[in-house]
Amino acid sequence: MILTGIGDEAGAPLDVQIKATRELGWNCIEMRNVEVSGFAKANLHEIPDAAFDQVVARLQETGIGVYCFGSTVMNWAKKASDPFEITLGEVRRAIPRMQKLGTKYIRVMSFKPGDDESAIPPIVIERVREVTRMFLDAGLTPVHENCMNYGGMSPRHALELLEKVPGLKWVFDTANPVFNPDRTKPQPWPRQDAWEFWTQVRDHVVHIHIKDATWNTAKNDADYNWPGEGQGKVREILADAFARGYDAGISIEPHLAVVFHDATVTSSESAMYNSYVEYGRRLMKLIGEIKAK
């Protein structure tokens, strides 16, 4: 089992991400955004070459690896109507950087669906298939996250994408079903059920993404919780995964101090760091309790 986390939730500077990783006793990061001296914060596959060289040198110096790229490839900020060259450029930049870092997995999505869409358009299947082929040809594994994208519209949509895109694997996010609508049901769409989604896709999961949340009807949005304290069925999902022999990556994205897709949620640097480390400790404690049974 590999414990890791999306390091920028501890802080954007690389040294902060390394410090948090070491404090937790872990040896790898799931890297998304990163900041190094002289360069602005950006995704690992988008920073300039000189900044990336700094990242590589510092990681080698500290013995910290990058287990997975938290990429922006086809994410919820992009639409299938956008020029495909945007996506292809990101893939072409990501591949050599993954290879240089020895990173096997890259998190991808399948574009943001329209507000009223309930089917995956053929162009999305085609684009996800091409992206997947490019990574597989390079010896790398794309893992699709159930999020605000076509593949995340319901378990049925996830399975459709997995069936139609050979070689694609899944990273299961425990909290995203809490706030995502199930677009297979009649409107108004109800929220998804994390356990139901997990049981449908678990045979395809090679990476587990831990965050937890509770749906807040009053504000029509999710409140984020410590692992196992929300509606993400974290304890149940991990117990089931371990019972089935799961022994791969488990990554944290606390969302307690910041929310990656919501710029209005901000916090102090110390609060971000402390909540990230505490989240990791609580997850380790939870895993210990599950495995002790």
N, C-alpha and C positions, 0 to 999 in steps of 0.2 A: 504494500500500500504506500502510495506517495502522497504526503500532505503538502499542500502548496496554497497559494492565494494570489489574487489579483493585487499586485503590490501597490498600485497607485492609490488604493483605498487607505493605505498607511501613510502615503505621501508621494508626491510626484518625483522628488529627487531620488536618483538611483541609490545613493548612500542610505537614505531613509528606508527604502524598500529592503535593502540588504540587512540593515540593522534589525528591522522587524522580523525578517526571516530567521536571522541568527538567534534573536531573543526567544523565538518559539522553538528553536532547536531543529528547524527545517533546513533543507539544503537546496531548495529550488523555488523559483518564482514563476507564477503565470503572469507574464509581462504584457501590459496593455499600453498605457501612457507612461512616458519616462522623461525625466529632465536631467541633463548633465551640464557641467560648467560651460557657459558661453553659448548655450542653445536653449530655445524655448521648448516647453513641454509639448510632446506630440506622440502619436502611436509609434511603436517600435519599428514598424515597417515604413514609417513616413519621415522619421528624423533624418537629417543629412548624414552622408557617409562619415564625416568627421565625428559627429556625435555618436554614431553607431560604433565606430572604432573605440571611442571612450568606454562605451557600455561593455564591449567585448573584453577590453583590457581589465576593467574593474571587476567584472564577473570572474575572469580567470584568476585574478589576483586573490579574490576572496573565496574561490571554490564554490561559488553559487551557480547553479544551472538554471536554464529556462525550460520548464517542462512543457509549456504551451504558449503560443502566441494568442493573445486576446485581440484579434484583428478587427478591422472595420469593414472587412470584405462582405458586401451585400447586406450590411446591417440595417437596423431600423431607421437610420437617417437617410437611406437611399431607396429609390423606387426603381422598379423594373423598366420604367420608361426613360430612365437616365441613360446616357451613352454607355455602352458596355465597356468602352475603352477605360473608363474610370476604374471599373472592377479589375480588368485585365492588368492595368498598371499596378494596382495594389498587389495582385498575385505575383507578378513578375518581380516586384521589389521584395516581397516577403520570402520567396523561395530561397534565394542565396543567403539571406540572413538567417533563416532557420537552419540551413545546412551548415553555416559557419558556427552557429551556437550548439549544434547537435540536438536541435529541438524537433521532436517527432510530430507533435499535434499543433493544429491551428484551428481556432474557433472561428466559424463562419456562420452566416445566416442566409436568408432567402428574400431579402427586400421587404419593405413596408407595404402591407396590403392597403387598398382603399378602405374607407370607413365602412362601406356596405358590401365589400367582397366576401364571398364564402367559398370560393374555388381557387385552386392554384392555376394561373394561366400557363399555357404551353411555353411561353417565352421564359418564365421563371424556371421551369424544369430544364429547359435547354441551357440556360446560363449556369445553373447550379451543377449540371452535368459536366459542362466544359471546365468550370473552376475545379471540380473534383478531379477530373482527368488530369489537369495540369499539376495538381499537387501529388497525385498518385504516381504520375510519370517521374516526378522528382524524388520519389521514395518517401513522401510525407503523407500524413493522414489528416484530412479535414474533418472536423467534428461540428455538427450543426447543433446550435442551441435553440431550445424551445423558448422563444421570446416574442417580441412584437413583430413577427414576420410570417410569411405564408406557411412555412413548416410548423410554426407554433400556434396556428389557428385552432388546433384540436389534436388529440391523439391520432385521429383518422388522417388528418392532413400530414402529420409527421410520418406515418407509415406509408402514405402515398409517395412522399418525397423519397423515403428510403428505398422503396421498391423500384422507383423509376430512375434512381441515380446510383448505379452500381459503385460500390466501394465507399460510399458516404457512411460515416459513423455518427453517433449522437453524443452530445454532452447534455446531461439532464440537469436543468436548473430547478431546484425544489420549490422556490418561491414564485417563479413566474406564472404558474397556473392560477395563483391566488388573485392576480389582477387581470389576467387575460381572459377574454370572452371565449366561450366554446361556440364556434361558428357553424357547427353541425346542427345546433338546436334552433328551434323557432325564435325569432326576435320577439322581445328584447333578449339578446343572448345572455345566458347565465354565465357566471365565472366558472372556470375549469376546476377540476378536482385533481390535486397533486398526485394522490395515490393512484387514481384511475390512469392518469397520463403515464406515470412511471411503469405500471404493470403492462401497458401496451407497448412501450418502447424499450424496456429494460434489456431485451436480448441484443439490442444494437448499441447499448451504452458502453463507451470505453473511458468515460471521464464523467465525474459527478461534481456538480457545482452547488455549493451550499450557501444559501441565504434563506431567511425565513421571514414571513410576513403575515399580517392579518388584514383582511379587507375592512376598510372603514367606510361604511355606507354614507355617513354624514358628510365626509369630504370627497366621496366618490374616488377614492384612491387607497393605496395600501399603506399601512404602518409597518415598519420593519422591526423585527424582533431578534433576540438572541437565538442561536440555533436550538430547535426543539421547543420553542415557546410560542410559535405561531401556527398557521394553518398549512404550512408547507410539508407536513408529515415527514419531517426530517428524520426523527427517530425511527419511524416505521420503515422508511425507504432504506436507510442505512442498514437496519437490521435485516431486511430482506436481501439487500445486496450482498452483505457478508454471508448470509446463509446460502446464497447461490454461488459463493466462491469469489466474489469480487475482490480484486487485489490490485487495482490500478489507482489512478489519480483522484484525489478529493481536494477541491479547491474552494477557498472561501471568498465571498464578496459581501461583506457585512451590510453595506448600505445604511449603517446606523449614523454615521457622521456626514456622509455625502451620498448622493445618488447620481450615478454616472450619466443617466439620460435626463436629469432634472437640474439645471444650473441654478435654480432658486434655493436648492438645499446646499448650504455651505457650512463650514465649521472651522475651528482653529486647527493649526497644524498639530498641536499636542493632543487635541480631542480625536482627530483622525487616527493618529498613531496609536493612542491608548486603546481606542475601541477596536482597532484591528487586532492588536495583540491579545486583548481580552477575549475577542471572538474566537481566535485560534485556540486559546487555552480552553475555552468552554467546549469547543468542538472536540478537542482531544479528550476531555473529561467524559463527554457524551459517548464517544467511540469506546472508551475504556469500559463504561457501564454496559454498553450493548454487548461487547465481546466477553464480558465477565459472566453473562447469563448462560 
